[in-house]
Amino acid sequence: MTDLTVVLDFDGLFLDTEWCEYRTVADVFVAHGTELSLDLWLTFIGTTDHPHWADVLEEQLGRAIDRPEWVPARRLAAVECARGLDLLPGVVPLLDQFDEAGVRYGVASSSPADWVGLHLGERGLLDRMATVVTGDEVHRTKPDPALYRLACERLGADPATAVAVEDSVHGVTAAKAAGMLAVAVPSSLTRSMDFSHADLQVPSCEDLDVARLASLVAGLGG
């Protein structure tokens, strides 16, 4: 049994859903004869505090689009894309380690509950989480610390001794603002971003284990 508490992001950490989101929105832009800037999209990852993609598209086009048609169709395309994804390397073995060591863990995601719950549930992971905190439960999502503060509260954890595992810069910022330690595991879209504010950066969840995270909390480094 350990006193370690871990709060995990969802998108880009469990599944490479960030790519699905970008690709399906970019396809709508192409269908309207324009392109979605990847550099702009990278600033959206990990937060909902940004313009809706339809607003960006309409601004580029200088006219309105048929939102009742395109918005739900794009959302469905993203869901189907995500359903076809495999869990990212190391995720399940890490959760297995947490269970064996008595680590308290849960999810804190800026995405809505229906999205997170669907994809965790279909992979048999939802019931393993001690808590799942989503963007529709707080007034502001990451980089605001509200999600992580709520997760720690529900887990009965002191943020100072809890670790967040994140794939986005906004997520790491949120965790640090909540007073937590933050481990960055960049996704396919965020690998080029600056994670220097993280306490530890690793290429994959395969590079994490209970001992390494506990050492980080103990101040022994990564």
C-alpha positions as CSV (number, residue, x, y, z in Angstrom):
1,M,0.0,0.0,0.0
2,T,1.3,3.5,-0.9
3,D,0.1,7.0,-0.2
4,L,0.7,7.9,-3.8
5,T,-2.2,9.6,-5.7
6,V,-2.1,9.9,-9.5
7,V,-4.5,11.9,-11.7
8,L,-4.4,11.2,-15.4
9,D,-5.5,13.2,-18.3
10,F,-7.5,11.3,-20.9
11,D,-7.2,12.6,-24.5
12,G,-3.7,12.0,-25.9
13,L,-2.7,9.9,-22.9
14,F,-5.1,6.9,-22.9
15,L,-5.8,7.2,-26.7
16,D,-4.4,9.4,-29.4
17,T,-7.8,11.1,-29.7
18,E,-6.1,14.5,-30.2
19,W,-5.2,13.3,-33.8
20,C,-8.8,12.2,-34.4
21,E,-10.1,15.6,-33.3
22,Y,-7.7,17.5,-35.5
23,R,-8.1,15.3,-38.5
24,T,-11.9,15.3,-38.5
25,V,-12.1,19.1,-38.1
26,A,-9.4,19.6,-40.8
27,D,-11.5,17.5,-43.1
28,V,-14.4,19.9,-42.7
29,F,-12.1,22.8,-43.5
30,V,-11.0,21.0,-46.7
31,A,-14.6,20.3,-47.7
32,H,-15.1,24.1,-47.5
33,G,-12.1,24.8,-49.7
34,T,-9.7,26.0,-47.0
35,E,-7.2,24.6,-44.4
36,L,-7.0,24.4,-40.7
37,S,-3.7,25.6,-39.3
38,L,-2.0,22.9,-37.2
39,D,-0.1,25.5,-35.2
40,L,-3.5,27.1,-34.3
41,W,-5.0,23.7,-33.3
42,L,-2.0,22.9,-31.1
43,T,-3.0,25.9,-28.9
44,F,-6.4,24.3,-28.4
45,I,-5.2,21.0,-27.1
46,G,-5.9,20.3,-23.5
47,T,-8.5,23.0,-23.0
48,T,-12.0,24.1,-24.1
49,D,-11.1,27.7,-23.5
50,H,-10.8,28.5,-27.2
51,P,-13.0,29.5,-30.2
52,H,-15.2,26.7,-31.6
53,W,-13.7,25.3,-34.8
54,A,-16.8,26.5,-36.7
55,D,-16.2,30.1,-35.6
56,V,-12.6,29.8,-37.0
57,L,-13.9,28.3,-40.2
58,E,-16.6,30.9,-40.7
59,E,-14.0,33.7,-40.1
60,Q,-11.7,32.2,-42.7
61,L,-14.5,31.8,-45.2
62,G,-16.2,35.2,-44.4
63,R,-19.6,33.5,-44.3
64,A,-21.7,31.1,-42.3
65,I,-21.6,27.4,-42.6
66,D,-24.5,24.9,-42.1
67,R,-23.7,24.2,-38.4
68,P,-26.7,21.9,-37.8
69,E,-25.3,19.6,-40.5
70,W,-21.5,19.9,-40.1
71,V,-21.1,20.1,-36.3
72,P,-22.8,16.8,-35.4
73,A,-21.4,15.1,-38.5
74,R,-17.9,16.1,-37.5
75,R,-18.5,15.0,-33.9
76,L,-19.7,11.6,-35.1
77,A,-16.6,11.2,-37.3
78,A,-14.4,11.9,-34.3
79,V,-16.2,9.3,-32.1
80,E,-15.8,6.7,-34.8
81,C,-12.2,7.6,-35.3
82,A,-11.5,7.3,-31.6
83,R,-13.4,4.0,-31.4
84,G,-10.9,2.5,-33.8
85,L,-7.8,3.5,-31.7
86,D,-5.8,1.2,-29.6
87,L,-4.9,2.2,-26.1
88,L,-1.5,3.9,-26.0
89,P,1.5,1.8,-24.9
90,G,2.0,1.4,-21.2
91,V,-1.4,2.7,-20.1
92,V,-2.9,-0.6,-18.9
93,P,0.3,-2.0,-17.3
94,L,0.6,1.3,-15.4
95,L,-3.0,1.0,-14.1
96,D,-2.3,-2.6,-13.2
97,Q,0.7,-1.5,-11.1
98,F,-1.4,1.2,-9.4
99,D,-4.0,-1.5,-8.4
100,E,-1.3,-3.8,-7.1
101,A,0.4,-1.1,-5.1
102,G,-2.8,0.5,-3.8
103,V,-2.3,3.8,-5.6
104,R,-5.4,6.0,-5.7
105,Y,-6.0,7.2,-9.2
106,G,-8.5,8.9,-11.4
107,V,-9.0,11.0,-14.5
108,A,-9.2,14.8,-15.0
109,S,-10.1,15.8,-18.5
110,S,-11.3,19.1,-20.1
111,S,-13.5,17.0,-22.4
112,P,-17.1,16.4,-21.6
113,A,-18.3,13.4,-19.6
114,D,-20.1,11.7,-22.5
115,W,-16.8,11.6,-24.5
116,V,-14.5,10.4,-21.7
117,G,-17.1,7.9,-20.3
118,L,-17.8,6.4,-23.7
119,H,-14.2,5.6,-24.6
120,L,-13.1,4.5,-21.1
121,G,-16.3,2.4,-20.8
122,E,-15.9,0.7,-24.1
123,R,-12.4,-0.4,-23.1
124,G,-13.4,-1.6,-19.6
125,L,-11.5,1.1,-17.8
126,L,-14.2,3.4,-16.5
127,D,-15.0,1.3,-13.4
128,R,-11.3,1.2,-12.5
129,M,-11.2,4.9,-11.9
130,A,-11.8,6.1,-8.3
131,T,-13.1,9.4,-9.9
132,V,-13.5,10.9,-13.3
133,V,-13.7,14.7,-13.4
134,T,-14.7,16.3,-16.7
135,G,-14.9,19.7,-18.2
136,D,-18.7,20.0,-17.8
137,E,-18.2,19.9,-14.0
138,V,-16.2,23.1,-13.7
139,H,-16.5,26.7,-14.8
140,R,-13.1,26.8,-16.5
141,T,-11.1,23.9,-17.9
142,K,-7.3,23.6,-18.2
143,P,-5.0,25.5,-17.9
144,D,-7.2,26.6,-15.0
145,P,-6.5,24.3,-12.0
146,A,-10.2,23.6,-11.1
147,L,-10.3,20.1,-12.6
148,Y,-7.2,19.0,-10.8
149,R,-8.3,20.6,-7.5
150,L,-11.7,18.8,-7.8
151,A,-10.0,15.5,-8.6
152,C,-7.7,15.7,-5.6
153,E,-10.6,16.6,-3.4
154,R,-12.6,13.6,-4.5
155,L,-9.6,11.3,-4.0
156,G,-8.9,12.7,-0.6
157,A,-5.4,13.7,-1.7
158,D,-3.2,16.6,-0.8
159,P,-2.2,18.2,-4.1
160,A,1.3,18.7,-2.9
161,T,1.8,14.9,-2.8
162,A,-0.2,14.0,-5.9
163,V,1.0,13.6,-9.4
164,A,-0.7,14.5,-12.7
165,V,0.2,12.7,-15.9
166,E,-0.4,14.9,-18.9
167,D,0.1,15.1,-22.7
168,S,-0.5,18.8,-23.1
169,V,1.1,22.1,-22.0
170,H,-2.2,23.4,-20.8
171,G,-2.6,20.3,-18.7
172,V,0.8,20.6,-17.1
173,T,0.1,24.3,-16.4
174,A,-3.2,23.3,-14.7
175,A,-1.6,20.7,-12.5
176,K,1.2,22.9,-11.4
177,A,-1.3,25.7,-10.6
178,A,-3.2,23.2,-8.5
179,G,0.0,22.6,-6.5
180,M,0.6,19.1,-7.9
181,L,3.7,17.5,-9.5
182,A,3.3,17.1,-13.2
183,V,4.7,14.4,-15.6
184,A,4.5,15.1,-19.3
185,V,3.9,12.3,-21.7
186,P,3.6,14.1,-25.0
187,S,1.2,12.8,-27.7
188,S,1.8,12.6,-31.4
189,L,0.6,16.1,-31.8
190,T,2.3,17.7,-28.8
191,R,5.8,16.2,-29.0
192,S,7.3,19.5,-30.3
193,M,5.9,21.6,-27.5
194,D,7.8,23.0,-24.6
195,F,7.2,21.0,-21.4
196,S,10.0,22.6,-19.4
197,H,7.6,23.5,-16.7
198,A,6.9,19.8,-16.0
199,D,8.6,18.0,-13.2
200,L,9.4,15.0,-15.5
201,Q,9.0,14.3,-19.2
202,V,9.0,10.8,-20.6
203,P,8.3,9.5,-24.1
204,S,5.5,7.0,-23.1
205,C,3.6,5.6,-20.1
206,E,5.9,2.6,-20.6
207,D,8.6,4.7,-19.0
208,L,6.6,5.2,-15.8
209,D,6.1,3.0,-12.8
210,V,5.0,3.3,-9.2
211,A,8.5,3.5,-7.9
212,R,9.5,6.3,-10.3
213,L,6.4,8.4,-9.4
214,A,6.8,7.8,-5.7
215,S,10.4,9.0,-5.9
216,L,9.2,12.1,-7.7
217,V,6.8,12.9,-4.8
218,A,9.6,12.1,-2.3
219,G,11.8,14.7,-4.0
220,L,14.2,12.2,-5.3
221,G,13.8,13.2,-8.9
222,G,12.5,11.2,-11.9
